[in-house]
């Protein structure tokens, strides 16, 4: 049965309490009354002990605690306790550093943009030539219409473009070192640091990247990136690719890492995946963009993945 919001909150509270106890125990000697309170809390509910184990997994072995009395007590309760640490303590520091890096990177991108969207925000922009750009959440776009130019740059995120025909002025979108050229068409561009995808809904576009070029017709897609094979066009479903415009995300046999990244446009939490095994598990499903955390819970249940919520803003997925 899926975990209720109330249960989820209780789990988070238990883990917060467990971490507080760990910090107090690791900080030095507890008074007899404090030690008795810790023992009472630990023995009061099996879920408390499970939460304390999670705290130990992150912050260090219970055997390293400075109080022999605490060590003896924990050993007597669980003499078989030999759990390997799921994540080293440095994982948390790594997540924090990565979050800061991406925050500064995002600020730089947003500063360069003429048009931008925030978390969970969608926006349709009428461009100077009558074309329209439908922007997904957490996206940034700049444009140059000087002279005979119709040149746009997708700095981050995703946008669906509906292009007004003008044979004398090609409409180009630049993204991650590639260029998409159209004269009158509708197409989607989605870009991140590893991959840029171009999906065509009407007519065709030419995609030039990595020293090669390919024409992509309606109902087809191509992708380029630093570690991807040579450009080629292949079948795709534009309705599925642009389902975000209708408030849904549709995934078919996608790696969990990609799914979590896509859901990340619609909530403010950091979701860290603890291992490559979990990151590469395949996901198929339809999820609402206005309920991203419900989607994560459904994925947990379907894939048999566990989550640990270290705070209101940090979730770790693990096996």
C-alpha positions as CSV (number, residue, x, y, z in Angstrom):
1,X,0.0,0.0,0.0
2,X,1.4,3.5,-0.9
3,X,2.8,5.4,2.1
4,X,0.3,8.2,3.2
5,X,1.4,11.8,3.6
6,X,0.9,11.4,7.3
7,X,3.1,8.3,7.4
8,X,5.7,10.1,5.3
9,X,5.7,13.0,7.7
10,X,6.1,10.7,10.7
11,X,9.0,8.9,9.0
12,X,10.7,12.3,8.5
13,X,10.1,13.3,12.1
14,X,11.5,10.0,13.4
15,X,14.6,10.4,11.3
16,X,15.1,14.0,12.4
17,X,14.8,12.8,16.0
18,X,17.3,10.0,15.4
19,X,19.8,12.4,13.9
20,X,19.4,14.7,16.9
21,X,20.2,11.7,19.2
22,X,23.2,10.8,17.1
23,X,24.6,14.3,17.3
24,X,24.1,14.3,21.1
25,X,25.6,10.9,21.6
26,X,28.6,11.7,19.3
27,X,29.2,14.9,21.2
28,X,30.2,13.4,24.5
29,X,28.9,11.9,27.7
30,X,25.2,11.9,28.4
31,X,23.9,12.2,31.9
32,X,22.1,9.1,33.3
33,X,18.7,10.8,32.8
34,X,19.6,11.6,29.1
35,X,20.8,8.1,28.5
36,X,17.6,6.7,30.0
37,X,15.6,9.0,27.7
38,X,17.5,7.7,24.7
39,X,17.0,4.1,25.7
40,X,13.3,4.7,26.3
41,X,12.9,6.4,22.9
42,X,14.8,3.6,21.1
43,X,12.8,0.8,22.8
44,X,9.5,2.6,22.4
45,X,8.9,1.7,18.8
46,X,10.7,-0.6,16.3
47,X,10.5,2.3,13.8
48,X,12.7,4.4,16.1
49,X,15.4,1.9,16.0
50,X,15.1,1.7,12.2
51,X,15.4,5.5,12.0
52,X,18.5,5.4,14.3
53,X,20.1,2.8,12.0
54,X,19.5,5.1,9.1
55,X,21.1,8.0,11.0
56,X,24.1,5.7,11.6
57,X,24.3,4.8,8.0
58,X,24.8,8.4,7.1
59,X,26.8,9.8,10.0
60,X,28.9,6.8,11.1
61,X,28.9,3.5,12.8
62,X,27.2,3.3,16.2
63,X,30.4,1.4,17.4
64,X,32.3,4.7,17.0
65,X,30.2,6.5,19.6
66,X,32.3,7.7,22.5
67,X,30.2,6.2,25.3
68,X,30.9,2.5,26.2
69,X,27.5,2.4,27.9
70,X,25.7,3.3,24.7
71,X,27.8,0.8,22.6
72,X,27.0,-2.0,25.1
73,X,23.3,-1.2,25.1
74,X,23.0,-1.1,21.3
75,X,25.1,-4.3,21.0
76,X,22.8,-6.0,23.5
77,X,19.7,-5.1,21.5
78,X,21.1,-6.1,18.1
79,X,24.2,-8.3,18.5
80,X,23.9,-9.3,14.8
81,X,24.0,-5.7,13.7
82,X,26.6,-5.7,10.9
83,X,24.9,-3.5,8.3
84,X,27.2,-2.1,5.7
85,X,26.9,1.6,5.4
86,X,24.8,2.4,2.4
87,X,26.3,5.7,1.8
88,X,29.4,7.3,3.3
89,X,28.9,10.5,5.2
90,X,30.7,12.3,2.4
91,X,27.6,11.6,0.2
92,X,25.7,14.4,2.0
93,X,28.6,16.8,1.5
94,X,28.8,15.8,-2.2
95,X,25.1,16.4,-2.7
96,X,25.4,19.8,-1.0
97,X,28.4,20.8,-3.2
98,X,26.6,19.6,-6.3
99,X,23.5,21.6,-5.4
100,X,25.5,24.8,-4.9
101,X,27.3,24.2,-8.2
102,X,24.1,23.8,-10.2
103,X,22.5,26.7,-8.4
104,X,25.4,29.0,-9.5
105,X,25.3,27.5,-13.0
106,X,21.6,28.1,-13.2
107,X,21.9,31.7,-12.0
108,X,24.4,32.3,-14.8
109,X,22.2,30.8,-17.4
110,X,19.1,32.7,-16.2
111,X,21.1,36.0,-16.2
112,X,21.8,35.5,-19.9
113,X,18.2,34.7,-20.9
114,X,15.6,37.0,-22.4
115,X,12.8,34.6,-21.3
116,X,12.9,32.2,-18.4
117,X,10.6,29.9,-16.4
118,X,10.8,28.8,-12.8
119,X,10.1,25.5,-11.1
120,X,6.6,24.2,-12.1
121,X,6.1,27.3,-14.4
122,X,5.0,27.1,-18.0
123,X,5.0,30.0,-20.4
124,X,4.0,30.8,-24.0
125,X,5.8,33.6,-25.6
126,X,4.9,35.4,-28.8
127,X,8.1,36.1,-30.7
128,X,8.6,39.3,-32.9
129,X,7.9,37.5,-36.2
130,X,4.6,35.9,-34.9
131,X,6.2,32.5,-34.1
132,X,5.5,31.1,-30.7
133,X,7.7,29.4,-28.1
134,X,6.0,27.2,-25.5
135,X,8.4,26.8,-22.6
136,X,8.6,24.0,-20.1
137,X,9.4,24.6,-16.5
138,X,13.0,25.6,-15.5
139,X,13.9,26.7,-19.1
140,X,15.8,29.7,-20.5
141,X,15.7,31.2,-23.9
142,X,17.4,34.2,-25.6
143,X,16.7,35.5,-29.1
144,X,18.2,37.8,-31.8
145,X,15.8,39.3,-34.4
146,X,18.2,42.0,-35.6
147,X,18.3,42.5,-39.4
148,X,17.2,39.4,-41.2
149,X,17.9,37.1,-38.3
150,X,15.5,34.8,-36.5
151,X,18.0,33.2,-34.2
152,X,17.1,31.8,-30.8
153,X,19.3,30.1,-28.2
154,X,17.8,27.5,-25.8
155,X,20.2,28.0,-22.8
156,X,18.5,25.4,-20.7
157,X,15.4,23.2,-20.5
158,X,12.8,22.6,-23.2
159,X,10.6,24.5,-25.6
160,X,8.1,23.7,-28.3
161,X,8.4,26.1,-31.2
162,X,5.6,26.9,-33.7
163,X,7.3,28.8,-36.6
164,X,5.8,31.3,-38.9
165,X,6.8,30.7,-42.5
166,X,9.3,33.1,-44.0
167,X,11.5,31.6,-46.7
168,X,13.8,34.6,-46.7
169,X,14.5,34.4,-43.0
170,X,15.4,30.9,-41.7
171,X,14.4,30.3,-38.1
172,X,17.2,28.8,-36.1
173,X,17.5,27.5,-32.6
174,X,20.9,26.9,-31.1
175,X,21.3,24.5,-28.2
176,X,24.4,22.9,-26.6
177,X,26.6,23.5,-29.7
178,X,24.1,22.3,-32.2
179,X,21.8,24.3,-34.6
180,X,18.2,23.5,-35.7
181,X,17.0,25.2,-38.8
182,X,13.4,25.5,-39.9
183,X,11.3,27.7,-42.2
184,X,7.8,26.8,-41.2
185,X,7.2,23.9,-38.8
186,X,6.6,22.8,-35.3
187,X,9.2,21.1,-33.2
188,X,10.5,20.5,-29.7
189,X,14.0,21.0,-28.4
190,X,15.1,19.6,-25.0
191,X,18.6,20.1,-23.7
192,X,20.7,19.3,-20.7
193,X,24.5,18.8,-20.1
194,X,24.6,15.3,-21.6
195,X,22.0,15.3,-24.4
196,X,19.9,17.4,-26.7
197,X,16.8,16.0,-28.3
198,X,15.0,17.5,-31.3
199,X,11.5,16.1,-32.1
200,X,9.5,17.3,-35.1
201,X,5.7,17.6,-35.1
202,X,5.1,19.2,-38.5
203,X,7.1,19.4,-41.7
204,X,10.9,19.1,-41.1
205,X,14.0,20.7,-39.7
206,X,17.7,20.3,-40.3
207,X,19.9,19.6,-37.3
208,X,23.6,20.3,-37.5
209,X,25.9,19.2,-34.6
210,X,29.2,17.4,-33.9
211,X,30.4,18.1,-37.5
212,X,27.4,16.4,-39.1
213,X,23.8,17.2,-40.3
214,X,20.6,15.4,-40.6
215,X,17.1,16.3,-41.8
216,X,14.4,15.3,-39.4
217,X,10.8,14.8,-40.7
218,X,7.6,15.0,-38.8
219,X,7.1,12.1,-36.4
220,X,10.8,11.6,-36.0
221,X,13.6,12.7,-33.6
222,X,17.3,13.0,-33.3
223,X,19.7,13.5,-30.4
224,X,23.3,14.8,-30.0
225,X,25.7,15.1,-27.2
226,X,29.4,14.6,-26.2
227,X,29.0,10.9,-25.7
228,X,26.3,10.0,-28.2
229,X,26.7,8.2,-31.6
230,X,26.6,10.0,-34.9
231,X,23.4,12.0,-35.8
232,X,20.6,9.9,-37.2
233,X,16.8,10.4,-37.3
234,X,14.5,7.8,-35.8
235,X,10.8,7.4,-35.1
236,X,9.3,9.2,-32.1
237,X,5.9,10.2,-30.8
238,X,5.7,14.0,-30.6
239,X,2.5,13.8,-28.5
240,X,4.4,11.8,-25.8
241,X,7.5,14.0,-25.9
242,X,5.4,17.1,-25.5
243,X,2.9,15.7,-23.0
244,X,4.1,18.2,-20.4
245,X,2.1,20.8,-22.4
246,X,-1.0,18.9,-21.3
247,X,0.1,18.5,-17.7
248,X,1.5,15.0,-17.9
249,X,4.8,13.2,-18.2
250,X,4.8,10.0,-20.2
251,X,7.7,7.6,-19.9
252,X,8.3,4.4,-21.8
253,X,11.2,2.2,-20.6
254,X,13.2,5.2,-19.4
255,X,16.1,5.0,-16.8
256,X,15.0,6.1,-13.4
257,X,17.7,8.7,-13.4
258,X,16.2,10.4,-16.4
259,X,12.7,10.2,-14.9
260,X,13.8,11.8,-11.7
261,X,15.6,14.6,-13.6
262,X,12.4,15.3,-15.6
263,X,10.3,15.3,-12.4
264,X,12.8,17.7,-10.9
265,X,11.4,20.6,-13.0
266,X,8.3,20.5,-10.9
267,X,9.4,20.4,-7.3
268,X,12.1,22.0,-5.1
269,X,13.5,18.9,-3.5
270,X,16.9,17.4,-4.2
271,X,16.5,13.7,-5.1
272,X,19.8,11.8,-4.9
273,X,20.0,8.3,-6.3
274,X,22.5,6.3,-4.2
275,X,23.7,3.7,-6.8
276,X,24.0,3.0,-10.5
277,X,21.8,0.0,-10.1
278,X,18.9,2.1,-8.9
279,X,19.6,4.9,-11.3
280,X,19.4,2.5,-14.3
281,X,16.1,0.7,-13.4
282,X,13.5,1.2,-16.1
283,X,10.3,3.2,-15.7
284,X,7.1,3.1,-17.8
285,X,4.2,5.2,-16.6
286,X,2.1,8.4,-16.9
287,X,2.5,11.0,-14.1
288,X,0.9,14.4,-13.4
289,X,3.4,17.3,-13.4
290,X,1.5,19.0,-10.5
291,X,2.0,15.9,-8.3
292,X,5.7,15.1,-8.7
293,X,6.2,13.7,-5.2
294,X,3.2,11.3,-5.7
295,X,5.0,10.2,-8.9
296,X,8.1,9.4,-6.9
297,X,6.1,7.4,-4.4
298,X,4.5,5.4,-7.1
299,X,7.9,4.7,-8.7
300,X,9.2,3.5,-5.3
301,X,6.3,1.1,-5.0
302,X,6.6,-0.2,-8.5
303,X,10.4,-0.6,-8.6
304,X,10.8,-1.8,-5.0
305,X,13.0,1.3,-4.3
306,X,13.3,2.7,-0.9
307,X,13.6,6.4,0.0
308,X,15.1,8.2,3.0
309,X,14.0,11.8,3.6
310,X,16.9,13.5,5.3
311,X,15.0,16.8,5.4
312,X,12.1,18.6,3.7
313,X,14.4,19.2,0.8
314,X,16.6,16.1,0.4
315,X,15.4,12.7,-0.6
316,X,17.8,9.7,-1.2
317,X,16.6,6.8,-3.3
318,X,18.2,3.4,-2.6
319,X,17.7,-0.3,-2.9
